[in-house]
Amino acid sequence: MPCPETALSLTRCRWAETDPLLRAYHDAEWGVPVRDSRALWEMLMLEGFQAGLSWLIVLRRREGFRRAFQGFDPEVVARFDAADVERLMADPGIIRARAKIEATIGNARAYLAMRDKGEAFSDFVWNMVPDAPVRNTTGQVLAQSPLSQAMSKALKARGFKFVGPVIVYAWMQAVGMVDDHDPACFRHHGTR
């Protein structure tokens, strides 16, 4: 992470220039390869909550989400029931969207089903990206790609919800499967 004196003078992706929280997220997390299955699942769930909203809203509530979803422990979340859904619907620290909450609970169950069949979530998703990270050389950021469409289809086949190709593409950017940093950005192609 850059030192504070130079952090403001760096050239970043335009989306990261509008807020200090976005700058910090961009500089330290966005596009950094994540290989931990649980962390990958957490980020996919947060991307699902972001659908139709801004990422800044999710970032501002990330700690609230972590608290409400018990650290995004799939073992715990998979046991949530109707009372937990109602508790979450009343929690002002998260985005209170019933369909997204219920999808997260179902996705914990899908994650565990994969694990129980010997399919590690990290291996499954990273094996779909053979030349990771996919490096964007055009400078044009896509909303989805053939790879995110294939990954979305594979996740849905395993029972996941709120994993459409646009959500999956944003997630792939966030967890370092795709390098979509602007060519002028100091993080472009891992230059940090």
C-alpha positions in Angstrom: 0.0 0.0 0.0 1.4 3.4 -0.8 2.6 5.7 1.9 0.0 8.3 3.0 2.0 11.3 1.7 1.9 10.0 -1.9 -1.5 8.2 -1.8 -3.4 11.3 -3.0 -1.0 12.0 -5.8 -1.2 8.6 -7.4 -3.1 8.0 -10.6 -5.9 5.5 -10.0 -8.9 4.0 -11.8 -11.4 6.8 -12.0 -14.0 5.0 -9.9 -11.6 5.0 -6.9 -11.1 8.7 -6.9 -14.4 9.8 -5.5 -14.1 8.7 -1.9 -11.3 7.9 0.6 -12.9 4.5 1.4 -12.9 3.6 -2.3 -9.3 4.7 -2.7 -8.2 2.6 0.2 -10.1 -0.4 -1.1 -8.7 0.1 -4.6 -5.1 0.5 -3.4 -5.1 -2.5 -1.0 -7.7 -5.0 -2.2 -9.3 -4.6 -5.6 -7.6 -6.9 -8.1 -5.4 -8.7 -5.5 -5.6 -12.4 -6.1 -7.6 -14.2 -3.4 -7.1 -17.9 -3.0 -8.9 -18.6 0.3 -12.2 -20.3 -0.4 -14.1 -18.6 2.5 -12.8 -15.2 1.6 -13.8 -15.8 -2.1 -17.3 -16.8 -1.0 -17.6 -13.8 1.2 -16.7 -11.4 -1.6 -19.1 -13.2 -4.0 -21.9 -12.7 -1.4 -21.0 -9.0 -1.0 -21.0 -8.5 -4.8 -24.5 -10.1 -4.8 -25.6 -7.5 -2.2 -24.1 -4.7 -4.4 -26.4 -5.6 -7.4 -28.4 -2.5 -8.3 -26.5 -0.4 -5.8 -23.0 1.2 -5.6 -20.0 -0.7 -4.2 -19.4 2.2 -1.8 -22.7 1.4 -0.1 -21.4 -2.2 0.5 -18.0 -1.0 1.6 -19.6 1.3 4.2 -21.6 -1.7 5.6 -19.0 -4.4 5.2 -18.3 -4.7 8.9 -22.0 -4.8 9.5 -22.4 -7.6 7.0 -19.5 -9.5 8.7 -21.1 -9.1 12.1 -24.6 -10.0 10.9 -23.4 -13.1 8.9 -21.2 -14.3 11.6 -17.9 -13.6 9.8 -19.3 -15.1 6.6 -18.7 -18.6 8.0 -20.6 -20.9 5.6 -21.1 -23.5 8.3 -22.9 -21.0 10.5 -24.8 -19.2 7.7 -26.1 -22.4 6.3 -27.9 -23.1 9.6 -29.8 -19.7 9.5 -33.5 -20.1 9.5 -36.6 -17.9 9.1 -36.0 -16.2 12.4 -32.5 -15.3 11.2 -33.9 -13.9 8.0 -36.2 -11.7 10.0 -33.4 -10.6 12.3 -31.3 -9.7 9.2 -34.2 -7.8 7.7 -34.3 -5.6 10.8 -30.5 -5.0 10.9 -29.7 -1.4 9.8 -26.1 -2.3 9.4 -26.6 -4.3 6.2 -28.6 -4.0 3.0 -32.0 -5.4 3.9 -33.1 -7.2 0.8 -34.9 -10.4 1.6 -34.0 -12.1 -1.7 -30.3 -11.4 -1.3 -30.3 -12.5 2.4 -32.1 -15.8 1.4 -29.7 -16.3 -1.5 -26.7 -15.9 0.9 -28.1 -18.6 3.2 -28.7 -20.8 0.2 -25.3 -20.1 -1.2 -23.7 -21.1 2.1 -25.5 -24.5 1.7 -24.3 -24.7 -2.0 -20.7 -23.9 -0.9 -20.8 -26.7 1.8 -22.3 -29.2 -0.7 -19.4 -28.5 -3.0 -17.0 -29.0 -0.1 -18.7 -32.2 1.0 -18.3 -33.6 -2.5 -14.5 -32.8 -2.3 -14.7 -29.7 -4.5 -12.9 -26.8 -2.9 -14.5 -23.5 -3.9 -11.1 -21.8 -4.5 -9.9 -24.6 -6.8 -13.2 -24.7 -8.6 -13.3 -21.0 -9.5 -9.6 -20.5 -10.1 -9.4 -23.6 -12.4 -12.0 -21.9 -14.7 -9.4 -19.0 -15.2 -6.4 -20.9 -16.6 -4.4 -17.8 -17.5 -5.2 -15.8 -14.4 -5.3 -13.0 -14.1 -7.0 -12.2 -17.4 -5.3 -8.9 -18.3 -7.4 -6.2 -19.9 -5.2 -4.6 -22.5 -7.9 -2.4 -24.1 -8.5 0.0 -21.2 -12.2 -0.6 -21.7 -13.9 -2.2 -18.7 -16.5 -4.8 -19.5 -19.7 -5.5 -17.6 -19.4 -9.2 -18.3 -17.3 -11.6 -20.4 -17.6 -15.1 -21.9 -15.6 -16.3 -18.9 -18.0 -14.6 -16.3 -20.9 -16.1 -18.3 -19.4 -19.6 -18.0 -18.6 -19.2 -14.3 -22.1 -17.9 -13.6 -23.6 -20.9 -15.3 -21.3 -23.3 -13.4 -22.1 -21.6 -10.1 -25.9 -21.7 -10.8 -25.6 -25.4 -11.7 -24.2 -26.0 -8.2 -27.2 -24.2 -6.6 -25.9 -20.6 -6.2 -28.1 -17.6 -6.7 -27.4 -13.9 -7.3 -24.4 -15.0 -9.4 -25.4 -13.6 -12.8 -22.5 -12.9 -15.3 -22.4 -9.2 -14.3 -22.1 -9.9 -10.6 -19.6 -12.6 -11.3 -17.5 -10.3 -13.5 -17.3 -7.7 -10.8 -16.3 -10.4 -8.3 -13.6 -11.7 -10.7 -12.2 -8.1 -10.9 -12.3 -7.8 -7.1 -10.6 -11.1 -6.3 -7.8 -10.7 -8.9 -9.0 -13.1 -11.6 -9.3 -10.2 -14.0 -7.0 -7.2 -14.0 -9.2 -4.3 -15.1 -7.1 -1.5 -13.7 -7.0 1.5 -16.0 -3.8 1.6 -18.1 -2.8 4.9 -16.3 -3.5 3.4 -12.9 -0.5 2.8 -10.7 -1.9 -0.7 -10.0 -2.3 -1.6 -13.7 -1.1 -5.2 -14.4 0.1 -5.6 -10.8 2.5 -2.7 -10.7 2.4 -1.8 -7.1 
